[in-house]
């Protein structure tokens, strides 16, 4: 379905169109030039912003934002080679790119003034950057645009005609390049030092506004289409990029962040089966991670284990953790899954707290000596698979791979297995039954689906996947203690974190929970200045997301139709859905 963009003669700011286009380009060039100037006289501000001719820290981010603004701004000049960036000639991508340059430059200037004690600490380059960041926004606001309100102007993506078909090898090259850019961006973000919170804030501003610009231009939709056509190749490239991540880091601490992100992303995928596919609100899911971790710790050879003389090989310890979580999932699910809604949520919340209190009291004093109480089970030995010791660094192709990088590769294989299980289950007959239960359990039951059995399978499978991740988590952290396995806390793992990762990333999708877990784990780690305000910032972010994108960052088509009017989507209403189906969905929403 092809539609054309309707433009008014004037934008929000009353300037001639030629002047507006010129302002965008000039502002972008000035922003780029400012990155090669000194922004402050002292190196006390994070990143060395005192050198002329050599961008660093936030200057690099301003440079990238300026280049993005320049490229998208030039698309309004009808330059033939750049039309693929903005095929519809829309204004929204230009404005969002300009806002990214504005946000980075102005945030940096304000941060320098606050951190160092006044505007006197700004060098001429900072003033040039501030002016350069403001000009493209002014010009973009003066460009002709569609929409009847400022909110639509900022948030509504343009409808785009379908891209011309390209050869398959070209499409694969595009997928490869985009994957490489994603790896570079993630490596840069995770490599920012924890003491450089200002740099990480600028990175987040650039990534968020830049991603919105690409979405508004329709590039995200087109890339999704390419992934759909070459699903196997795209998946292989994604896992290859993840496997290359440890080789991009010189600090094993960053590999530690990566392995923990994979662990909690995998657990979130298991929860996504329960919440995203089946529609069951589980508020105690982290307990299954704890069950798997404790079960593996008991049989992995720790001298503090109740069974200290027992040391299973990893595959046996993993099966033990999975089996223990499966048993607990069935035992908890069998009597409770006949409940619905809030009642089920309360019961699962109670189970999570019961687990934490129980393992805290199984210390030989308040109860049987099984878990060593609050002290947990420390000194869990590193894994040794086929002679490969995960606790020792190894040299691979001239790169030294540390302990956490070893576990990162192991967890990457497990994540791939979980993704395969999730996809196969979602596309199976039982997966369609889960979706039917989620949409309307009464109607599904009337059509012959055994709701209780289907929900119990989802509960058991999700618990099993969490137990598998818990097995690796126990070896990565060397110990298992009861304190992290609670409903909410300032740091993961906790049930609120896992549930938020699913909702934030996008329920019912594969990439959504992994992306949500990445953001929710990485942002608090890098923004240490939040400290006790982490939960407040976390809550505000969720409120904003639920207001403007309730379907999550990565949403499937059904969720988009449930939460938005069809006209607000960057997809034609008859793409795979009949008009009647769309009408029913909108009425139900």
Secondary structure, DSSP 4 states (H G I P E B T S, - for coil): --------SS-SS---HHHHHHHHHHHHHHHHHHTTS--BS-TTSSS----TT---THHHHHHHHHHHHHHHHHGGGT-GGGGGGSTT--SHHHHHHHHHHHHHHHHHHHHHHHHHTSGGGB-HHHHHHHHHHHHHHHHHHHS----SSHHHHHHPPPP-PPPPP--HHHHHHHHHHHHHHHHHHHHHHHHS-TT-HHHHHHHHHHHHHHHHHHHHHTHHHHHHHHHHHTHHHHHHHHHHHHHHGGGG-S-HHHHHHHHHHHHHHHHHHHHHIIIIIT----S-THHHHHHHHHHHHHTBT-TTSTTTT-B--HHHHHHHHHHHHHHHHHHHHHHHTT--HHHHHHHHHHHHHHHHHHHHH-BSSSS-BSS-GGG-B--PPPPEETTEETTS-EEETTEEE-HHHHHHHHHHHHHHHHHHHHHHHHTSHHHHHHHHHHH-HHHHHHTT--HHHHHHHHHHHHHHHHHHHHHHHHHHHS-B-STT-BS--SSSSBHHHHHHHHHHH-TT-SHHHHHHHHHHHHHHHH-GGGGGGHHHHHHHHHHHHHHH-TT-SS--HHHHHHHS-GGGSSS-TTSSS-HHHHHHHHHH-
